[in-house]
Amino acid sequence: MAVHLRVVLEEHNIQKLKLPTGIPNTVEDLVSIVTETFQLHGEIGLLYQDKHFDNEFFSVTSTADLYDKATVKVILKEPTITLDLHPVLESSSLSSVSTYPASTTETDICPADHDASSEVSNYASSSSSDTIILPDSCRSAAWPVPFQVPEFSRDVELILAEANNLYDATGRHFMDASVKSAIMQELAKVIFSYTAYPTNQQILSVAEALVSKFPCLREPGSFAGLYGWQQRIKNKMHNYRAKLRSRKYSYPEIEINTLKRKHPGDAVPSKNIKKPKKAEVNYLPPHPTGESQETLEKERLDLIFEITKKNNAKIIADKMNKTFSSRRVEVVSLSPSVGVFKERWPALFTEAQIKEEFRRITTVSLEETFMRKLDEYTPGLLRLMRAKGGAAGCKMRPLLDTLNDTQNIEKKRDAVVCCLINYLGERQEDLFHDCQECEDYTDKTMKVIVKHNVMAEEDPSDLSIVIEGNQVMEGCGSRTKACILLMGLIYAINIEYPKELKNTFEAFQKLFLEIDGAKLLKKVHSLKNKLMQ
């Protein structure tokens, strides 16, 4: 049944709010609806007129106090700033000071904590053992598997411990709404430290971890005792993002999806949402403390000048790290062509920086992880490929036969990668394009170009990567190395996997790079199950 409320926004601004499904069950849901409907900014509270007290205003602590045609007044809450002081660490190693947005006493919203110091990496080296120093605005860890339920306040932990004992003795479930609200607030903070837009699978993992640790919270009236918690977490994250939008501190990954920043044709809340699609940890991070788009643009121009100099890899690496957030804003919000992006950020298109950019985005070491998992799966993959029949088996067999006479690890890796494409029902020609010297490739959308030099006796081929008709990398060395760098480029430029190779690239991402491996396409899932046997 629809309900109407009289909403007092200001002294001379009174609006009517229609609630088609009735008054929400929680005050937080009502606040979220009011905030979204009237496009309010800042943290708000609600007052209602109580007819039992001569229509005086009282704080809305329960939506049960409201009724059809009730009067609700919106008030803007002033945030209380809390400063957390930490001792300065004295160390000979490079230290960084993490600065976070001011938090309020009602809801402490801030990025995840970061270490106060980091080891200085060898900027001139592309070794995967180097430690990357992320800007203070970046997340430092991917989604944990399994999810770890945080420690709640002492009072909540004591209450839940007692409720667990009662549940074990009598089977009685815990139903206190105020404690559940405190749980949701703490869960939202932890979830946001990993991602602003958790997937359904991630939300399910949080609910499972919660009821596993506190069985008294299982809800007998919902599917598997989890569905109610899944919906609460989903709604809470929506409300949490709405509160963050009202903060003075910038959260680009949230602001980019507000209606005022969308194209007029996409001005619908659920349309064209820009959020991580390949499990990016730092999809659209805030700028480093004290920096703005203008100051980082100046750094970009300085970076173009620096790449013309010799022996300054450290300066280039520092500036690439500092301008990371600016590049992400550019590729996510503007989606420039590859040619334009390469012209603006030429320092990115090197092997070392592609690896570092991938690690900034995902926190995963690109080449080390890919090679390690590829070598680990190679015996099982070769067994499955040799047993494969049909057209795919016929295509793979000549290449597999060449491995009988070689101990070269690079040739073995290349053969496995090439055969994997056929095994997953896709074509090698859609990824690798073999050609002679000087052949035109401007019509190639995304290819690894393998140029063959018939005059060369050793190493007769040269590999390069072409995206949107632009050669973005050359001298890749091997097909496996080219695939690794192509994965890094896909993440760095924020482009989609080719549809004709969706299984291959999903295997690269979820099997070899171990990124978001919980949900797989059918063929990749089948392959993983066979490898695990």
C-alpha positions in Angstrom: 0.0 0.0 0.0 1.4 3.4 -1.0 2.2 5.9 1.7 2.7 9.7 1.4 4.9 11.8 3.6 5.2 15.5 4.0 8.9 16.3 3.9 10.2 19.6 5.2 13.6 20.3 3.5 13.9 23.9 4.4 11.6 26.6 5.9 10.2 27.5 2.4 10.9 24.2 0.7 8.3 21.5 1.5 7.9 18.4 -0.7 5.7 15.4 -1.0 7.3 12.0 -0.9 5.5 8.9 -2.3 6.5 5.5 -1.0 4.8 3.0 -3.4 5.7 -0.1 -1.2 4.9 1.6 2.2 7.1 2.9 4.9 10.6 1.1 5.0 11.3 -1.2 7.9 14.4 0.7 9.0 15.3 4.3 9.5 18.5 3.9 7.4 16.4 2.8 4.4 14.1 5.8 4.8 17.1 8.2 5.1 18.6 6.6 1.9 15.3 7.1 0.0 15.0 10.7 1.1 18.7 11.4 0.2 18.3 9.9 -3.2 14.9 11.4 -4.0 15.8 14.9 -3.2 19.5 14.7 -4.1 20.7 15.8 -0.7 24.3 16.2 0.3 25.8 15.7 3.7 24.8 13.4 6.5 21.1 13.9 7.4 18.8 13.1 10.3 15.0 12.9 10.4 12.5 14.4 12.8 8.7 13.7 12.9 5.7 15.6 14.3 4.1 13.7 17.2 0.4 14.4 17.4 0.4 13.3 21.0 2.6 16.2 22.0 1.0 19.1 20.2 2.8 18.3 16.9 6.3 18.9 18.5 9.2 17.4 16.5 11.0 14.3 17.8 13.9 12.3 16.4 12.9 9.3 14.2 14.3 6.3 15.9 11.9 3.8 14.5 9.8 3.9 11.3 6.9 2.5 13.4 6.3 6.1 14.6 5.4 7.2 11.0 2.1 6.9 9.2 0.4 8.0 6.0 0.6 11.8 5.5 2.9 12.2 8.5 5.3 15.3 8.5 9.0 14.6 8.5 11.7 17.2 8.8 15.2 16.9 7.4 18.1 18.2 9.5 21.8 18.3 8.4 24.2 16.8 10.9 27.5 18.5 11.6 30.3 16.0 11.5 32.6 15.6 14.5 36.2 15.4 13.5 38.4 12.8 15.2 42.1 12.9 14.8 44.1 9.7 15.2 47.7 10.6 16.2 50.5 8.0 15.6 54.1 8.2 16.6 56.6 8.9 13.9 58.6 5.8 12.9 62.3 6.4 12.6 63.7 4.1 10.0 66.5 4.1 7.4 64.0 2.7 4.9 61.5 4.8 3.0 58.5 5.7 5.1 55.1 6.9 4.0 52.5 8.7 6.1 49.0 7.5 5.4 46.3 10.3 5.5 42.6 9.4 5.5 39.5 11.5 5.4 38.0 12.8 8.7 35.6 10.3 10.3 32.6 11.0 12.4 31.7 9.5 15.7 28.5 7.9 14.3 30.0 6.2 11.4 33.8 5.8 10.9 34.3 5.7 7.2 37.8 5.5 5.9 40.0 3.4 3.6 41.8 0.4 4.9 44.8 0.9 7.1 48.2 0.8 5.4 51.6 0.0 6.6 53.6 3.0 7.8 56.7 2.0 5.9 57.6 0.0 2.7 60.7 -1.3 1.2 62.1 0.6 -1.7 61.9 -1.4 -4.9 64.5 -1.5 -7.5 62.9 0.7 -10.0 65.2 -0.2 -12.9 64.4 -3.9 -12.5 61.3 -5.7 -13.5 61.8 -8.5 -11.0 58.6 -9.7 -9.4 60.2 -9.8 -6.0 60.3 -6.0 -5.9 57.9 -4.3 -3.4 55.7 -1.7 -5.0 54.9 1.4 -2.9 51.2 2.3 -3.5 49.9 5.8 -3.1 48.3 6.4 0.3 44.9 6.5 -1.4 45.0 3.0 -2.8 43.8 -0.3 -1.3 46.5 -2.6 -0.4 44.8 -6.0 -0.5 42.4 -8.0 -2.6 39.2 -9.6 -1.4 40.1 -12.3 1.2 39.2 -15.9 0.6 37.7 -17.0 2.9 36.2 -13.7 4.2 37.3 -13.0 7.8 34.6 -11.6 10.1 36.0 -8.5 11.9 36.1 -8.2 15.7 33.1 -6.2 16.8 33.0 -3.9 19.8 33.5 -5.6 23.2 29.8 -5.2 24.1 28.6 -6.8 20.8 31.1 -9.6 21.1 29.9 -10.4 24.7 26.2 -10.3 23.6 26.8 -12.6 20.6 28.8 -15.0 22.7 25.9 -15.3 25.2 23.5 -15.6 22.3 25.6 -18.5 20.8 25.5 -20.3 24.1 21.7 -19.9 24.3 21.4 -21.1 20.7 23.4 -24.2 21.4 21.3 -25.0 24.5 17.8 -24.1 23.2 18.1 -23.5 19.4 16.8 -19.9 20.0 17.9 -17.4 17.3 19.1 -13.9 18.1 16.8 -11.2 16.9 18.0 -7.9 18.6 17.7 -5.2 15.9 20.2 -2.8 17.5 23.0 -5.3 17.7 22.3 -6.4 14.1 22.6 -2.7 13.1 26.0 -2.4 14.9 27.1 -5.6 13.1 26.1 -4.2 9.7 28.0 -1.0 10.3 31.2 -2.8 11.1 30.8 -5.2 8.1 30.2 -2.3 5.7 33.5 -0.6 6.8 35.5 -3.9 6.3 33.8 -4.6 2.9 34.5 -1.1 1.7 38.2 -1.5 2.6 38.3 -4.1 -0.2 35.6 -2.9 -2.7 32.9 -0.3 -3.0 30.7 -2.6 -5.1 30.8 -6.1 -3.7 29.5 -8.8 -6.1 26.7 -11.2 -5.1 29.3 -13.9 -4.6 31.3 -11.7 -2.2 28.2 -10.7 -0.3 27.3 -14.4 0.0 30.8 -15.1 1.4 30.3 -12.4 4.1 26.9 -13.8 5.1 28.3 -17.4 5.2 31.3 -16.3 7.3 29.1 -14.4 9.7 26.6 -17.2 10.5 29.4 -19.7 10.6 31.1 -17.7 13.4 27.8 -16.8 15.1 25.2 -19.6 14.4 22.7 -17.7 16.5 22.4 -15.1 13.7 21.1 -17.7 11.2 17.6 -16.8 10.1 15.3 -19.9 9.9 12.8 -18.0 7.7 15.2 -17.4 4.9 16.9 -19.7 2.4 19.8 -21.5 4.1 19.5 -19.0 6.9 21.5 -16.5 4.8 19.1 -14.7 2.4 18.1 -12.0 4.9 21.7 -11.2 5.7 22.5 -11.0 2.0 19.8 -8.4 1.4 20.8 -6.5 4.5 24.5 -6.3 3.4 23.5 -5.3 -0.1 21.2 -2.5 1.2 23.8 -1.4 3.7 26.5 -1.0 1.1 24.1 1.1 -0.9 23.4 3.4 2.1 27.2 3.4 2.9 28.0 4.7 -0.5 25.3 7.3 -0.3 26.9 8.6 3.0 30.3 8.6 1.4 29.1 10.7 -1.5 28.1 13.4 1.0 31.6 13.6 2.5 34.1 16.4 1.6 36.7 13.8 0.8 36.6 12.6 -2.8 35.7 9.0 -3.7 35.8 8.9 -7.5 34.7 5.3 -7.8 31.4 6.4 -6.2 31.0 9.9 -7.6 31.5 8.7 -11.2 28.1 6.9 -10.9 26.1 9.8 -9.7 23.4 11.0 -12.1 24.9 14.5 -12.5 28.1 12.9 -13.9 26.4 10.6 -16.4 25.5 11.3 -20.0 21.9 12.6 -20.3 21.0 9.4 -22.2 22.3 7.3 -19.3 20.9 9.3 -16.4 19.3 6.3 -14.8 20.7 4.9 -11.5 21.0 1.4 -12.7 22.4 2.2 -16.2 26.0 2.2 -17.3 27.5 1.6 -13.8 31.2 2.0 -13.8 32.7 -0.6 -11.4 35.3 -3.3 -11.4 34.5 -6.1 -13.8 37.8 -8.0 -13.7 38.3 -7.9 -9.9 40.4 -4.7 -9.9 41.3 -3.8 -6.4 42.2 -0.1 -7.2 39.7 0.5 -10.0 39.3 4.2 -9.5 41.3 5.3 -6.4 41.2 8.8 -4.9 44.1 11.2 -5.7 47.0 11.1 -3.2 46.7 13.4 -0.2 47.3 17.0 -1.2 47.1 16.3 -5.0 44.4 17.4 -7.5 43.8 16.7 -11.2 45.6 19.9 -12.0 48.8 19.1 -10.0 48.9 15.6 -11.4 48.5 16.9 -14.9 51.7 18.9 -14.3 53.4 15.7 -13.1 52.2 14.0 -16.4 53.9 16.8 -18.4 57.1 16.5 -16.4 57.0 12.7 -16.9 56.9 13.2 -20.7 60.1 15.3 -20.4 61.8 12.8 -18.1 61.5 9.8 -20.5 63.8 11.7 -22.9 66.6 11.5 -20.4 68.9 8.5 -19.7 69.4 6.6 -16.4 66.5 8.1 -14.6 64.3 5.0 -14.2 63.7 5.8 -10.5 62.3 9.2 -11.2 60.0 7.8 -13.9 58.8 5.0 -11.6 58.1 7.6 -8.8 56.1 9.8 -11.1 54.2 6.9 -12.6 53.3 5.8 -9.1 52.2 9.3 -8.1 50.0 9.8 -11.2 48.3 6.4 -11.0 45.0 7.8 -9.9 45.0 10.4 -12.7 45.5 7.7 -15.3 42.6 5.7 -13.8 40.3 8.7 -13.9 41.3 9.1 -17.6 40.8 5.5 -18.7 37.6 4.9 -16.7 35.7 8.1 -17.2 36.9 9.2 -20.6 37.8 5.9 -22.3 40.3 7.4 -24.7 41.5 5.5 -27.8 44.7 3.5 -27.3 46.6 5.9 -29.7 45.6 9.0 -27.7 46.3 7.3 -24.4 49.8 6.1 -25.5 50.6 9.7 -26.7 49.6 11.1 -23.3 51.3 8.4 -21.2 54.3 7.0 -23.2 56.1 5.9 -20.1 53.4 3.3 -19.4 54.1 1.3 -22.5 57.2 -0.4 -21.3 57.5 -3.9 -19.9 58.5 -2.8 -16.4 55.7 -0.2 -16.1 53.0 -2.5 -17.5 53.9 -5.0 -14.7 53.9 -2.3 -12.1 50.6 -0.8 -13.3 49.0 -4.3 -13.1 50.2 -4.7 -9.6 48.9 -1.2 -8.6 45.5 -2.2 -10.0 45.3 -5.7 -8.7 48.0 -6.0 -6.0 49.1 -9.2 -7.9 52.6 -9.7 -9.4 51.9 -10.2 -13.1 54.7 -12.3 -14.6 55.7 -14.2 -11.5 52.1 -15.4 -10.7 51.3 -16.3 -14.3 54.5 -18.3 -14.9 54.3 -20.0 -11.5 50.7 -21.2 -12.0 51.3 -22.1 -15.7 54.3 -24.3 -14.7 52.2 -25.8 -11.9 49.3 -26.7 -14.3 51.5 -27.8 -17.2 51.7 -31.5 -16.5 47.9 -31.7 -16.0 47.2 -29.6 -19.1 49.5 -31.7 -21.3 47.7 -34.8 -20.0 44.3 -33.4 -20.9 45.4 -32.0 -24.2 47.0 -35.3 -25.4 43.7 -37.1 -24.5 41.6 -34.6 -26.3 39.9 -35.9 -29.4 37.9 -34.4 -32.2 38.9 -31.3 -34.3 40.5 -29.6 -31.3 42.7 -32.7 -30.7 43.8 -32.8 -34.3 44.8 -29.1 -34.2 46.9 -29.5 -31.0 48.6 -32.8 -31.9 51.3 -31.5 -34.2 52.4 -28.8 -31.7 52.3 -31.3 -28.8 54.5 -33.8 -30.8 57.2 -31.1 -31.0 57.6 -31.2 -27.2 58.9 -34.8 -27.3 62.2 -33.6 -28.6 62.8 -30.5 -26.6 63.6 -29.6 -23.0 63.3 -25.9 -23.7 61.0 -24.4 -21.0 60.0 -21.4 -23.1 59.0 -23.6 -26.0 57.0 -25.8 -23.7 55.2 -22.8 -22.2 54.4 -21.4 -25.6 53.0 -24.8 -26.8 50.8 -25.1 -23.7 49.4 -21.6 -24.1 48.7 -22.1 -27.8 47.1 -25.5 -27.3 45.0 -24.1 -24.4 43.3 -21.8 -26.9 42.3 -24.8 -29.0 41.3 -26.9 -26.0 38.8 -24.2 -24.9 37.2 -24.3 -28.3 38.7 -21.1 -29.6 41.2 -20.3 -32.5 44.8 -19.4 -32.2 44.5 -17.2 -35.2 42.2 -14.9 -33.2 45.1 -14.1 -30.8 48.3 -14.7 -32.8 48.8 -13.3 -36.3 51.8 -14.8 -38.1 53.1 -12.5 -40.9 56.2 -11.6 -42.9 58.2 -8.4 -42.3 56.5 -5.0 -43.1 53.0 -6.4 -43.3 50.2 -3.9 -42.4 48.4 -4.4 -39.1 46.4 -1.2 -38.7 43.1 -3.2 -39.1 43.9 -5.4 -36.1 41.7 -4.8 -33.0 43.8 -6.9 -30.5 46.5 -9.2 -31.7 50.0 -10.6 -30.9 51.9 -10.0 -34.1 54.5 -12.7 -34.8 56.8 -11.4 -37.6 58.9 -14.1 -39.2 62.3 -13.2 -40.7 63.2 -16.0 -43.1 66.7 -14.8 -43.3 67.4 -15.2 -39.6 68.9 -18.6 -38.6 68.2 -18.2 -34.8 65.2 -16.7 -33.2 63.5 -16.1 -36.6 60.4 -14.3 -35.1 59.8 -11.0 -33.4 56.6 -10.5 -31.3 54.7 -7.3 -30.8 51.3 -6.4 -29.4 48.8 -4.4 -31.5 45.6 -2.9 -30.0 43.2 -0.8 -32.1 45.7 -0.8 -34.9 48.4 0.7 -32.7 51.6 -1.2 -31.9 51.8 -0.7 -28.2 54.6 -3.2 -27.3 57.4 -4.8 -29.2 60.2 -7.3 -28.5 58.0 -9.4 -26.3 60.3 -12.4 -26.7 57.9 -15.3 -26.6 54.2 -16.0 -27.1 53.7 -16.6 -23.4 55.4 -13.3 -22.5 53.3 -11.5 -25.0 50.1 -13.0 -23.4 51.3 -11.8 -20.0 52.0 -8.3 -21.2 48.7 -8.2 -23.1 46.9 -9.1 -19.8 48.7 -6.2 -18.2 47.7 -3.8 -21.0 44.0 -4.9 -20.8 43.9 -4.0 -17.2 45.9 -0.8 -17.6 43.8 0.5 -20.5 40.6 -0.8 -19.0 39.3 -2.7 -22.1 37.2 -5.8 -22.4 38.4 -9.3 -23.4 37.7 -10.1 -27.0 34.5 -12.1 -27.2 36.0 -14.7 -29.5 38.7 -15.4 -26.8 36.6 -15.0 -23.7 37.4 -18.5 -22.4 41.2 -18.1 -23.0 41.5 -14.8 -21.2 39.3 -16.0 -18.4 41.7 -18.9 -17.9 44.6 -16.5 -18.0 42.9 -14.3 -15.3 41.3 -16.9 -13.0 43.6 -19.9 -13.4 47.1 -18.4 -14.0 46.7 -15.1 -12.2 44.3 -16.4 -9.5 42.1 -13.3 -9.7 38.4 -13.8 -8.9 38.5 -17.5 -9.4 35.2 -18.2 -7.5 32.9 -17.8 -10.5 34.0 -19.3 -13.9 32.7 -19.7 -17.4 31.5 -23.3 -18.1 34.5 -24.4 -20.1 37.0 -22.9 -17.8 35.2 -24.4 -14.8 35.3 -27.8 -16.4 39.0 -27.4 -17.1 39.7 -26.4 -13.5 37.8 -29.4 -12.1 39.8 -31.8 -14.3 43.1 -30.2 -13.2 42.1 -30.6 -9.6 41.5 -34.3 -9.9 
